[in-house]
Amino acid sequence: MIVPQFLKWMATAPTGKRAEATHALARAYLVSDVDDETLSAMEAAMTVILDDPSSEVRYALAKALASGLEAPRHVILALATDLTEIAVLVLSRSPVFIDAELVEIVAGADEALQVAVASRPRLSNAVSAAIAEVGDRGACRRLIENKGASIARISFRRMAERFGEDAGMRQALLQRPDLPPDVRQMLIRSLSDALGELVVHKSWVAEDRARALTREVCERATVALAAETETEELGALVEHLRVTGQLNTALLLRAVCAGNVALFEAALSVLARVPEARVTSLTRSGRQRGLRAIYDKAGLPPMAFEAFVAALDTCRTMAEEGSPKDRYRFTLHMVESVLARYQDITDGEVNELTAMLRRFAADQARDAARDYARISTAA
């Protein structure tokens, strides 16, 4: 059927027949090997169909063209402004759109169309950034769950800032394997705060006690996170902890006692503004005078310096002699070595660190016991 006859027939044909014919025409346009004149006529026919009064017909056109790389650009753009169900088809699939168009659509569209854009098989950093900044909750959730989306650190952080208090969004973000460590820690803290507020609201424990418990839980999780963080990402994590007021003595001592010297080194580098290579050289060699100068410049408490030195010395000794194989004995030996270095000091802050270290050893013992039980029952 030639195109003029097709258009004449479309003027009187039933809706269902028009939809079928429209789908066939659009598919033929994408896959048929025809001359340029015929191709232009087919394109003109599809352009006319954009004005068809039936959404069923226009939907058939969108469905046929949605994934086509050679689909007429002006037809796709028109369909993107049609009824929601039609626009969603092309926005979620069509490779015809450029990033600038998608960003503009996200900025002015309702949630359904934002979700459609967030569902595309591939998304660039630029489009993801637009969704993270202005997208509704549903669009950001879909973006997070989209494995084909490229998401920059700043976009992850923006979504964590906007929706971190939402349990579902937190879980979705934490399940992303490429979530930056500093953003992961932000969500860990948000979760800890939420648990603390629940405990206080339910009057299960006193508010001060609840805050202390949630702070310690957050520190434990942060140390575990840092242990799994790539070296090149530690600086960003430390800077996040510094800006949010979480980079404290207890956290750093807990990290060193867990064998994570790299976090302590990165923290000294950031706080003292000294190249990390210099800090690493001093901590690994045991040169206390140089380390003390950087430690003081970092603004850490003078009375805790001996605790860090003891922990670092113990780490070096264990590295040379061989560490205990299980986590509990490693931690117990570490904590006993640290406590022995300043057990006669009665300064209040050191006493607080002493209590923290004892709790830390007890926590590790319980974790080790759980590991043992899990391994034993699985055998």
Secondary structure by P-SEA (a helix, b strand, c coil): ccaaaaaaaaacccaaaaaaaaaaaaaaaacccccaaaaaaaaaaaaaacccccaaaaaaaaaaccccccccaaaaaaaaaccaaaaaaaaaccccccaaaaaaaaacccaaaaaaaaacccccaaaaaaaaacccaaaaaaaaacccccccaaaaaaaaaaccccaaaaaaaaacccccaaaaaaaaaaaaaaaaaaaaaaccccaaaaaaaaaaaaaaaaaaaaaaccccaaaaaaaaaaaaccccaaaaaaaaaaccaaaaaaaaaaaacccaaaaaaaaaacaaaaaaaaaaaacccccaaaaaaaaaaaaaaaaaacccccaaaaaaaaaaaaaaaccccccaaaaaaaaaaaaaaaaaaaaaaaaaaaaaaac
